[in-house]
Amino acid sequence: MSYTHKIFSLLKNPSIFTWNTMIRGYAECENPKPSVELYHKMHLSCIEPDTHTYPFLLKAVAKLLDVKVGEMIQSVTVKNGFQSLVFVQNSLLNFYAVCGHVESAYKVFELMPDKDVVAWNSVINGFAINGRPNEALTLFREMGSVGEEPDGFTMVGLLSACAELGALALGRRVHVYMMKVGLSGNIHANNALLDLYAKCGSIREAKTVFDEVEERNVVSWTSLIVGLAVNGFGEEALELFMEMERDGSVPSVITFVGVLYACSHCGMVSEGFNYFKRMEEEYGIKPRIEHYGCMVDLLGRTGLVKDAYEYIQSMPLQPNAVIWRTLLGACTVHGNLTIGEVARAQLLLLEPRHSGDYVLLSNLYASERRWSDVHTLRRTMFREGVRKTPGHSLVELGNRVHEFVMGDTSHPQSEKIYAMLVEITKRLRLEGYVPYTHNVLADIEEEEKENALSYHSEKLAIAFMLINTATRTPIRVVKNLRVCADCHLAIKLISKVYDREIVVRDRSRFHHFKDGSCSCKDYW
């Protein structure tokens, strides 16, 4: 683009086509900021934009995530009479969706008199990537009802929504639909399908998709490597990475995040440092903050908390809140209060209102039985208006995704669910189950702590599925927070007592429970 710009600067009176070509060229670059600067220069040169200017410009602004500039451009398109053009509307829709303003995207979509497949795809994908999967699925149904034929990109948005919800059965139906309408050869849709199976804990199906696709790219390899890693198959993930290298595919920045994640969750410290070194020396990939985060996690998980702290201090990049939070989590698990308080002090400077940090430090204080400090933290949270993120669990049954929160009684089957929990507890106690109450954050009687643990969202979800599914049917749960030690212990025993395979996807990884054991080997 620098050479192109030199030629452009030599032109005395560049036409609107030339201006658009320059704006489009920069919009395709990693740094699209010059597109906006060129647009302003064009305006000062009294060159009137045409119908092609705004889609290119909005693409650049979407990359920059600059909502203010995007809204200004929308105002100009209205003023110039271009907003009614479908490709300008589609660009606006995509811009708002990418920037996380999904409600604004939907408003643009609603006002469009003629909606093409690009518009439907943009709004479906917008809801999917912004944590609104239910709305994405609803729109897909609407799309079918108005007779709009989906394409490969529709499948990507739809499968992303299914993956977010852990809706494996629905994702499988999408897979069948793809084969039926001839979309099984679309590489983007196949990668999304691979990602869906991996994120739903069905790693066998993910491998099948990977083996069957005719065309693979770095995204295909990376999706399966990351999928294997988060599902607890770290060694297989590293074997696949070696196969990728033998295949001649060049790993990306994200591929190495998956590789380091695999090392972290399998306790492979020396291997992790070796891959980190190879990443830069062999592939010329400069480590990003995500890679350093994996290394801190690698050390912290193995109990090398002091080493993790020293590693952070020696990092060439400024550690962000995620790095310090990873260290605080390690301190909580391994009981290092001194370094934990140092990490918390840094987090107060970076993200003072993050509820998870209060919970981690409270866990640390509770493990030391420092109840006055726990109560002080609680009062600080109340005073600052910081609210703890409520835990929720999702399960799929009968074309619906059911959501449960701790102590929830809103479900139509609540009475049966709580009765089932009582029965589960009785059967588990016969197996020697004793509730793990160490991390219940209150100085209360042991019996009250046990009651609090009984109603965690994942236990409610599992009880619901035990009631409503046939014997030996696998149970899949998606949880937004880390599984607590008591639930982990209880679910191991439930898998044995009720002869069920139970797959739980929590905030950081998958747990495959079967015959009284877990794939994480109690290392999570």
N, C-alpha and C positions, 0 to 999 in steps of 0.2 A: 504493500500500500504506500510505502514511502516513495517508491519510484513512480507509482501511479500519480501520487500527489504532485510530484515535480512536473510531470507532463501537464497535469490539470492547471497548475499555477502559470504555465506558459500561454494558456489559451486566453485570448483577449475578451471574447464574449461567449463563454460556454453556454450551451443550450440547457434547457430544463432536463433533457435526457442525460446530459453529462453530469449535472448536479446530482440527479437521482442515482446514477451509476456510482458516483463517489460515496453517497450516503449509504447505498446498499453494500458497497465494498467494506466500509468500516463496520457496518452492522453485523457482518459475518465474522469480524475479527474478535480476538479475545478481549480487546479493549475497544468497545464501540463508542466511547465518548466523543471522538471527532465527528461522528454522524450528527450529533446535536449541535456541535460548534459550526459545522458546515451549513446546517439548516438556518442558524441565526445569521451567518454571513450571506446566505442566499436571500434572506429577508431584507438585509441591509442593502443588497445589490438590486433590490426591487424586482427580483425574479419571482414570478408567481408560481407556487407549487401546483402540481397537477395530481391526478388520481393515483399515480404510482408513488408519489413522495411519501405519503403518510404510512402505508404499510411497512416500507423500509425503515422509516424513522421510528415507528412504534416498536418494531423488532429490536432496534438498538436500545430504546428506553426500557423495554422489558428486561433486557440483559443487565442494564444498569440498576434495575429495581427502583427507578426514580418516579415515584407516584406523582409528585408535584408537577414535574415536566409533562408526564403523560396526561394528566388532567388538563393542563394548559393546551396541549396538542388537540385533545378532544374538543375543547372550546373553539379552537381555530377551525377544526373540520366542520363544526356546526355552522360557524360564521360563513365559511366558504361554500357551504352546501355539499360537502363531500361525505358527511356522516351517513347518508342514506345508501351509499355504495357498499355492496356486500363485503368486498375484500377489505375496505376500511373498517367496517363493523367487526369483521373477524379478527383483524389486527388489534382493535381495541379490546375485544373480548379476551383474546390471548394475553394481552398486556396486563389487564386487571387480574386474571387468573394466576399468572406467573408471580405477580407481586403480592399475592395472598389476599387481594380484595375481591373475594369470590362473590360477595353480594352485589358489588358494582358490575362484575362480569355478567351476573345473571340478569341484572336490570337491562344491560345492553342487549342480551340475548332475547329477553321478553319483548323488547321494542322492535326487534327485527321482523319485518313483514315476510321476508323470504329467508328461511333458514336452510343453508346447505349442510352437507355432512361435516364440513370443516367447523362450522359453528357448533353443531352438536358435539363434536369431538372436543373442542376447546372447553366448553362448559362442563362436560362430563369429566374430563381430565382435571379441570380446575377444582371441582369438588373433591375428586379423588386425592390429589396431591396436597390439599389443604385440610385433610383430616375430616372430610364430610362424605364418607363412603356411601352412606344410606341415600343421600341426595343424588349421588352419581348413579346408583342403581335405579332409582326412581326415574331419572331422566332417560336412562337407556330404555326402560319400558315405554315411556312416552314416545321416544324416537321410533320404536317399532309400531306403536299405535297410529302414528301419522304416515307410516309407509316409507320412512327414510331408511335406505339400505346402509348398514354399518360397513366400515372398512377395517383395515389392519390397525389403524390408530384408535378407532373406537374400542377395539379389543384391548389395546394397551391400557386405556383409561378404565375400562370395565374390570380387567384383571387386577389392576392396581387397587381398585376399590375392594374387590374380593380379598386381596392379600391383606389390606389394612384391617378388615373385619375378621380375618381368619375363616372366611366363608368358603371352605374347601368344596363342599357339594355343589354350590353355585358355580365356583370356578371350573369344576369338572364339566358342568353343563355348557359353560362357555367354550371349553376345549372341544367338546363334541360338535357344538355349533360351528366353530372354526373349521373343522374337518368337513362338515356338511356343505358349507358355502365356499370352500376352496381357499381359505385363508391360512391353512396350515403351513404354507411355504413362506409366509411373511416373517422375516427375521425379527422385526421389532415385536410382533405379537408373540412369537415363540420365546423370545427373551423374557417378556412379561409373564408368560405361562410358566417358564422355568422358575422365575422369581416367586410366583404365586405358590407353587408346590413347596419350594424351599421355606417360604415364610409361614406356610401352614403345617410345617413339620413333616411333610410327606416327601422325604428326601429320595426315596426309591423312585417315585414318579418324576421327580426333578431330574434324576439321572437318566430315566427312560427318555424324557423329552430331549435332553442333551445328546444322547446317543443316536436318536432318530433324526434330528434336524440335519438337513443337507448342507446348510450354510451356517458357519459359526463365526462370530467376531469376538473381540476382546470382552464385550459385555456378556456374551454367553459364558465364556470361561470364568469371568469374574463372578457372575451371579451364582454359579455352582460352587465355586471356591468359598465365597462368603456364606452360602447356604449350608455347606458342609461344616464350616467353622462354627456358626451360631447354633447348629444342631448338635454340637458336641463331638463331631467327627473330625477333629483337628489333624490327625495323622493322614486321613484320606484327603483332606483339603490340601495338605502339603504335597502328597503324591500327585494330585491333579495339577498342582502348580508346576511340578517337574515335567508332567506330561505336556502341559501347555508350552513349556520352554522347548521340549523336544519337537513339538509341532511347528515351532518357528513363530508362534504368536508373541507379540511384544506386550508384556504386562503394563497396566496403567497405574496411575496413582492409587486408584480404588482397589485394584488387584492386591497391591501390597498392604493396604489396610486389612483386607481379608486374610492375607497370609499371617500378618502380625497378630491379628485377632485370634487366629487358630493357635498360634504359639502361646498367647496369653491364657486362653481358656484350657490349655492342656498342660500348663506349667513348664513349657519348654523355654527356659531362660536363655541358654547358650544359643539355641537354634534361632530364637527371636533376634538376638543381637547380630547373628550372622546374616540373616535376611535383611535386616536394617542396613547393614554395611553394603551388602550386594546391591541393594536398591539404588544407591547413589553411585557406587563405583562401576557397576556393570551396565546399569540402565540409564544413568544420568538423571535420575529422578531426585530432585531436591526434596528432602523430607518436609512435610507439612505438619501443622499442629496436630492433625489427626494421628499421624505416625508416632509423634512423640507421646501422645495420649495413650496409644497402645503399649508403648514401652513402659510408661509409668504404671499402667494397669498390670502389665506382665510382672513387674517387680513387686507391686503391692499385693497381688493375688497369692504370690508364693510366700508372703510374710516378710519380704525384704523391704519393710516400710521405710527404714532409715536410708537404704540405698535409693529408694524411689524419690525421697525428699532431696537427696544430694543430686540425683539425676536432673530433677526439675531446676535446681539452682545452677546447673552447668549447661542448661539448654541454650542454644543460640537464639531461639525465639522467645518472646515474652509469653509466659504461661497464661492461658485463659482460665475462665471459671471452670470449664470441664476438667482441665488438668488437676486443679486444686480439689475439685469435688471427687475425682477419682481417688486422690490421695486420702481425702477425708473418709471415703467409703472403706478404703483399706485399713485405715486406723481404727474404724468402728469394728470391722471383722476381726482384726488381730489385737485390739485392745491397746493402742498406743495413744494415750490421752495428750501427751506433750506435743507431738507433731500434729495431732488432730486439731488442737487449739490454734496452732500456727496456720494450718490450712483454712480453718474457719475465719481467722482474722483477714486472710487474703480474700476470701469469698465475700466478706462484708464490704470490702472496698470495690469489688467487681460487680457482684449481684446481691446487694443487701436484702432483697425481698424474695429470694428463692426459698420456698417452703421446704424443699428437700434437704437443704443444708441444715436447717433447724432440726429436722427429724434425725439426720445422721448424727449430729452432735448430741441430741437427746438420747439416742441409742447408746452412744459412748458413755455418757454420764450415768445412764441407767445400769449399764453393765458394771460400772464401778460403785453402784448403789449411792450415787451422789444426788439424792432426790431433791435437795434444795436447789441445786443447779438446774435440774430438769424443770422444776416449777418456775424458776427465774426465766428460763428460755420460753416457757409457755406464756408467761406474762408479757414478755417482750414481743412475742408473735401477736398477741392480742392487741397490745398497744400500737404496734406498727401496722395492724390490719393485714397481717400475713396469714393466709389460710392454707392448711395442708391439702395437697392434692388428694382427693378421695380415691381409694383403690376401686377399680371396677374390673369385672371379668365378663368376657363374651363367649357364648357357645352358640353353635348353629344347629337348628333342628326344624325340620319341616318347612323349608324355604324361608325361614325367619332366623334372625340373629337375636338371641335373648341376652339382655344385660343385667348383671347383678352387682350391687354395692353392699358393703358390710352392713349387716343388720337389716337389710332391705325386706320390707313386708308388702311391697306394692305388686309383686307378681301374683297372677291369678291362682297359682298353685303353692303359694307361700306356706299354707298350713301343712301340706304334704311334704314340702321341702324341709321344714323344721322338724317334722316328725322323723323324716329320713336321717337328718343329722344326729338326732338322739340315738337312732339305731346304729348308725355308723360308729359313733363314739363308743357305744357298748361293745361292739364287735372288735374295735381296735384295742380296747383295754384288755380284752381276752388274749390279744396278741402281744401284750406287754407295753402298749402305748402309754407314755406319760407326757402330757402337754409340755412343750418347751416354752416356759414363761419368762425367760431371762430378758427378752426384748420388749415386753409389754411396758409402755412408758408411763407407769403410774405406781406410786407407792401404796398399793391396795392389797387386799387379801388374795391369797393364791387362788381361791375358788373363783373370785371375780375375774382374775386374769385368764383362767381357763375358759370361762364363759365368753370373754371378749375374743379369744382366739377361735372359738367354735364357729363364729359367724363371719369369718373372713370371706370375701367375695368368691374366691376360687372354690371354697368348700360348698358354698351355696350352689354354684354353677355345677359342680360335680354331683351333688345330691340330686339336682334337677335332672341331669342326664341319666343317672342311675335309675330314676323313677320312670323315665320316658323312653329309654332305649332297650333293645333286646340284650340278653346276656352275651358277654364277650365282644360287644360292639365297642370299637375304640372311642375314646372321649378326647376331644380337642378343646382346649381352653386358651383364650388370649387374655392376658392380664397387663394392665398399664404400668404396674409397679413391680419391684423385685419381689419374688416369692419369699415369704418369711421362713425362718428355720422350722417353726412348728408345722406350717402347712406342707413344707417339703417332706418332713418326717411322716406326717399323716397320710399324704398322697402316696408315698412309697408303700405304706401298709394297706391302703385302700386298693391299690393295684393288685396286691397279693390276695387279700381277703375276698374281693369281688371278681377276681380273675379278669381284670380289664387292663388294656394298654391305655395309659393316660398321657397325652402330650400337652404340656403347658408351655406357652410362649410368654415369657415375662419381659421386662423392660430391656434385658441385656442378652438373653439367650433362650434356647429351648431346653426343656427337661422331658426326656422320654422315660416315663415310669412303667416298669413291667416286672411282675413276679417279685415285688418288694424291693427293687433296686432302681436307681436312676442313672441315666446315661452320663450325667455330670460327675458321677462318683463322689458326690457331696462336695464338689469343688466348683463353687459358682459365686 
